[in-house]
């Protein structure tokens, strides 16, 4: 997680990356048939170039930069979920460690789809693998969208909301009727 908020230029870079990858992926996904193959190839290479630039930038920027690639951590997710289910209002408003896992899954899935597409340009035997990875990337993207909306919804909940999901931890002796 970054130590500071992104500057206007960093935020613009992130938004341009998202727009390029999402737009080019949609075009590539919708133009995979023979009639629009040129558009499919061009947009696939655009996705590959955007992901390669993002990964390169994410590795080269200094630690603490918002452009640095997030590091997935199971321990961080477990701690955050524990605090969230315990009713910690701060856990709902801070950045979720689930986003690092989603970023890793998306960069891997969509990157593999784009990379196998580029390889399939030279080795036709890879086309079936490329198609299957491309199809598997769509649920990843839909999961990403769902996670973004769910995490945004968590931030919108009132801060003093009583944690109803912790009722299962109570015993009959400590309940007030």
N, C-alpha and C positions, 0 to 999 in steps of 0.2 A: 504494500500500500504506500501511496506517496505521502511525503511529509508535508506537502503544501498543496494548495489549490492550483489548478492550471492557469497559466496566463492566457491572454486573449489569443496569442499566436499558437500556443500549445492546444488550446481548445479548438481553434480553427483547423489545425492539423488532424486532430482526432475526428472532428466532424467530416472533414474531406475524406479521410480514410474510410469511415463508416459509409458515407454516401457512395464512394467509388466501389467498395466491396459489395454493398447491398445492391446497388443498381446494376453493376456488371454481373453479379451472380443471378439476379432475376432475369436479365436478358439472356445469359448463357443457358439458364434452366429452361426458358421458354422457347429457345431457338435451336434445340438439339436435333431437329430433324434435317433431312437432306436439303430442303428448299432454302433454308436460312443458315447454312453451315458456316458461311463467312462471318456472319454476325456472331455466331456461337464461338468460333475460334478467337475472334478479336476480343470479345468480352471475357472469355476464359483467360486469355493472356493479361487482360487488364486486372482481373482478380489476382492472378499470380504475381504480377508486378507490385500491386498494392500491398499484398501480404508480405512479400519479400522486403519491401521498403519499411513496412511497419515493424517487422521482426528485427531488421538491421538497426533501425532507430531505437527500438526498445532495448536492444542489447548494448548499444553504444552510449546512450545518455547516462549521466551520472546517477548514482543512487539517490533516492529522494525526489527525482523528477517524476511528474505525473505521466510522462511519456514512457517511462520504464515499464517493461513487461511485468505484470503482476506475477507473484510467485505463489502457486497453489500450496495450501497447507491444511492437512486434515485436522491438525491440532487447533488451528485458528477457527475452522468451521465448527468443530465440536464445542469449543469455548463460546463462540458466538451463538450457536443454537441453544446451548445450556442457558446462557443469559437471556436469550429471547423467550424461551419457554418458562423461565422463572419470572417473567414479567418486567424485565429491565427495560425501561423506556428508552434509554440511551442506545441499547442494542438495535432498536428499530430505526433510529435516526442516523446511525453511523454507516459507513460503507461496509457492505457485507463481504466476507471472504469468499462467498460463493461466486462472486464475479470473477475472481482469478481462475477458478476451475472452469467456468463457462468460457472465459477468454481462451484458455488453453485448449478446450474441446473444439471451439469454433476455429481457431487458427489451425489446429491440426486437421479437422475434418474438411473444411473448405480449402485449406492449403493442399491437402492430398488430392481432392477433387481437381483442383486447378493443375497440380503437378502431373497427375496421371493423364490429364487431357493434353498437356504439352508433350508428354512422352508418347501418347497415342498418335500424335502427328507423325512420328517417325517409326513407331512399332504398332502396327494395326492390331496385333494380338492383345494389346492393353485396353482396347476400346470398351470391352465388356466390364472390366474392372473399373474403368473411369466412370461408366454409366452407373454402376452400383454404388460407388462412393459418392457420386453426385446426388443420387437419390437418397442416400443415408444422411447427407448434409442438410437436407431440407428439414427433417425433424429437429436437428440441432439448432437451426436458425429459429424455428418456431418455439423451441424450448427457451432460447435466449430471449425472445420477445416476451414470453410468458413470465420468465424470471424478472425481467426489467419492470414489467407492470406490477408483479407481486411485491417486489422490493420497494417500488414507488408507493404502492398502497400501504405498506407497513409504515412508511414515513408520514403518511397522511393521517394515521390513527391518532386520536387524542392522547397526550402524554400520560394522563392519569387513568387510562383504561385498565380496569381490573383484569388480571390474567385468568380468564375462565378455564383455560386449558390446564391449569395447575390443580384443578379440583380433584383430579384422580389421585394426587399425592396425599390428600387429606385423609385422616382416619376418622372413624365415628367419634372418637374421644375428643378430637380437637375441632369438631364442627359446631357451629352455633346455629341453633334453629330459631 
